Amino acid sequence: MEPLFRPPAKQSIFALYRSYLRQVRLLPHEYLRQFFRLKSHDDVLSALDHSRRIKQRSSTYRRLRKDCARLERANNADKKAFEYILDLAYGRKGPLKWSIMKPLLSDPTAPAPDRIISAVEYSRPPVYSPELAALLVSDLARPAGRTLKQHHLDKPPTLPPRADPSSAEARLFGPLSKRREVNLRWRFFADQWKRLYPPLEVSVRSRGARQSSSQEDAISDARIRPVGMQTAELLDELQALAGPVSQRSPHPRKLDPVYQPQAKPAISDGRRLPTSETLQGWYYYG
């Protein structure tokens, strides 16, 4: 019986790796070049690893081809492709996002919450660390949608009214199943943190100070855990790359419409072409 998946040939992997590196060298920022150079190296080693299954190696090879094609489109001024590689390199999606967010999904200093089902250990509700709670209630930490309120962390809006034993629904239809309450709380927790933009770093600004500081001493003095890529200084590089915030450009001035009446030339099928009497033109100052 022939295998459903064939392992990629070494020559194909090495040829793809060379094409990948050629596209990486064309990227406009040093951090992007370093990130995708390391990523391609890890992916190539995974594709060549004979200890992995053939299906996994083939999947890694196909992902390498897609990434190489996306890098080529990004280098050819494809906006969508370039935004994708930015999201991937700065942790808005992909494995880097999980690496940044994983320490924020727990709080080692917080006591364990009480069990919802007394006899089941894993029925404890999720714990929102102070960093994660601050991200969830901030409108800057998510791409779209309404932000959460502080009380939603204690009582998710996805819980039905029957979760409250004193509610009229609970007295009429019976209380909500404890197992279902556990599932709803953890599902809400997972759904909300996955919508967040992971922070690159944390900065502290003292009262009365005009500038904030992201140095390790200032972070430790404020008793805040460093998050993201705190020591990589990527935020400073991004701000320098983007440049200072400029003033909003003025709106173009709209002038009076210009009309140029002309004779209506006829075409072969008897229809007439539109003229400036029916088309209205606007002139703008840049």
Solvent accessible surface area in square Angstrom, and as a share of the most:
residue,aa,sasa,rsa
1,M,230,1.02
2,E,133,0.60
3,P,88,0.56
4,L,156,0.78
5,F,70,0.29
6,R,189,0.69
7,P,63,0.40
8,P,18,0.11
9,A,55,0.43
10,K,112,0.47
11,Q,139,0.62
12,S,45,0.29
13,I,0,0.00
14,F,82,0.34
15,A,44,0.34
16,L,22,0.11
17,Y,48,0.18
18,R,134,0.49
19,S,32,0.21
20,Y,0,0.00
21,L,41,0.20
22,R,121,0.44
23,Q,31,0.14
24,V,1,0.00
25,R,148,0.54
26,L,117,0.58
27,L,3,0.01
28,P,92,0.58
29,H,29,0.13
30,E,79,0.35
31,Y,33,0.13
32,L,3,0.01
33,R,58,0.21
34,Q,85,0.38
35,F,42,0.17
36,F,2,0.01
37,R,94,0.34
38,L,121,0.60
39,K,38,0.16
40,S,0,0.00
41,H,84,0.38
42,D,84,0.44
43,D,13,0.07
44,V,8,0.05
45,L,99,0.49
46,S,35,0.23
47,A,0,0.00
48,L,37,0.18
49,D,54,0.28
50,H,127,0.57
51,S,101,0.65
52,R,73,0.27
53,R,180,0.66
54,I,66,0.33
55,K,120,0.51
56,Q,82,0.37
57,R,17,0.06
58,S,10,0.06
59,S,47,0.30
60,T,2,0.01
61,Y,38,0.14
62,R,95,0.35
63,R,104,0.38
64,L,0,0.00
65,R,122,0.45
66,K,131,0.56
67,D,12,0.06
68,C,13,0.08
69,A,42,0.32
70,R,48,0.18
71,L,1,0.00
72,E,82,0.37
73,R,108,0.39
74,A,8,0.06
75,N,43,0.22
76,N,109,0.56
77,A,95,0.74
78,D,51,0.27
79,K,152,0.64
80,K,166,0.70
81,A,5,0.04
82,F,58,0.24
83,E,83,0.37
84,Y,68,0.26
85,I,2,0.01
86,L,56,0.28
87,D,36,0.19
88,L,16,0.08
89,A,0,0.00
90,Y,21,0.08
91,G,0,0.00
92,R,110,0.40
93,K,74,0.31
94,G,38,0.37
95,P,103,0.65
96,L,38,0.19
97,K,28,0.12
98,W,122,0.43
99,S,68,0.44
100,I,9,0.05
101,M,0,0.00
102,K,117,0.50
103,P,74,0.46
104,L,2,0.01
105,L,33,0.17
106,S,62,0.40
107,D,29,0.15
108,P,109,0.68
109,T,123,0.71
110,A,36,0.28
111,P,118,0.74
112,A,71,0.55
113,P,37,0.23
114,D,122,0.63
115,R,97,0.35
116,I,35,0.18
117,I,39,0.20
118,S,96,0.62
119,A,93,0.72
120,V,30,0.17
121,E,94,0.42
122,Y,157,0.60
123,S,1,0.01
124,R,65,0.24
125,P,29,0.18
126,P,16,0.10
127,V,49,0.28
128,Y,42,0.16
129,S,0,0.00
130,P,89,0.56
131,E,27,0.12
132,L,0,0.00
133,A,15,0.11
134,A,59,0.45
135,L,29,0.15
136,L,1,0.00
137,V,53,0.31
138,S,34,0.22
139,D,103,0.53
140,L,154,0.77
141,A,7,0.05
142,R,13,0.05
143,P,85,0.53
144,A,79,0.61
145,G,63,0.60
146,R,224,0.82
147,T,39,0.23
148,L,17,0.08
149,K,118,0.50
150,Q,115,0.51
151,H,116,0.52
152,H,38,0.17
153,L,13,0.07
154,D,112,0.58
155,K,106,0.45
156,P,4,0.02
157,P,78,0.49
158,T,75,0.43
159,L,14,0.07
160,P,29,0.18
161,P,77,0.48
162,R,74,0.27
163,A,23,0.18
164,D,57,0.30
165,P,95,0.60
166,S,79,0.51
167,S,21,0.13
168,A,62,0.48
169,E,68,0.31
170,A,7,0.05
171,R,173,0.63
172,L,135,0.67
173,F,138,0.57
174,G,22,0.21
175,P,93,0.58
176,L,10,0.05
177,S,60,0.39
178,K,106,0.45
179,R,131,0.48
180,R,117,0.43
181,E,19,0.09
182,V,10,0.06
183,N,71,0.36
184,L,20,0.10
185,R,44,0.16
186,W,109,0.38
187,R,151,0.55
188,F,9,0.04
189,F,12,0.05
190,A,32,0.25
191,D,59,0.31
192,Q,12,0.05
193,W,25,0.09
194,K,120,0.51
195,R,120,0.44
196,L,1,0.01
197,Y,59,0.22
198,P,10,0.06
199,P,26,0.16
200,L,27,0.14
201,E,24,0.11
202,V,33,0.19
203,S,60,0.39
204,V,34,0.20
205,R,159,0.58
206,S,77,0.50
207,R,248,0.90
208,G,85,0.82
209,A,45,0.35
210,R,227,0.83
211,Q,157,0.70
212,S,62,0.40
213,S,40,0.26
214,S,31,0.20
215,Q,119,0.53
216,E,108,0.48
217,D,109,0.56
218,A,28,0.22
219,I,4,0.02
220,S,74,0.47
221,D,117,0.61
222,A,43,0.33
223,R,227,0.83
224,I,63,0.32
225,R,74,0.27
226,P,88,0.56
227,V,8,0.05
228,G,30,0.29
229,M,39,0.18
230,Q,16,0.07
231,T,101,0.58
232,A,49,0.38
233,E,98,0.44
234,L,8,0.04
235,L,64,0.32
236,D,78,0.40
237,E,70,0.31
238,L,49,0.24
239,Q,109,0.49
240,A,83,0.64
241,L,110,0.55
242,A,90,0.70
243,G,32,0.30
244,P,130,0.82
245,V,152,0.87
246,S,95,0.62
247,Q,173,0.77
248,R,202,0.74
249,S,86,0.55
250,P,119,0.75
251,H,141,0.63
252,P,72,0.45
253,R,140,0.51
254,K,131,0.55
255,L,61,0.30
256,D,116,0.60
257,P,43,0.27
258,V,68,0.39
259,Y,117,0.45
260,Q,103,0.46
261,P,98,0.62
262,Q,117,0.52
263,A,93,0.72
264,K,100,0.42
265,P,73,0.46
266,A,70,0.55
267,I,60,0.31
268,S,125,0.81
269,D,87,0.45
270,G,60,0.57
271,R,161,0.59
272,R,149,0.54
273,L,86,0.43
274,P,93,0.59
275,T,13,0.08
276,S,32,0.21
277,E,91,0.41
278,T,98,0.57
279,L,110,0.55
280,Q,92,0.41
281,G,34,0.32
282,W,100,0.35
283,Y,123,0.47
284,Y,128,0.49
285,Y,122,0.46
286,G,129,1.24
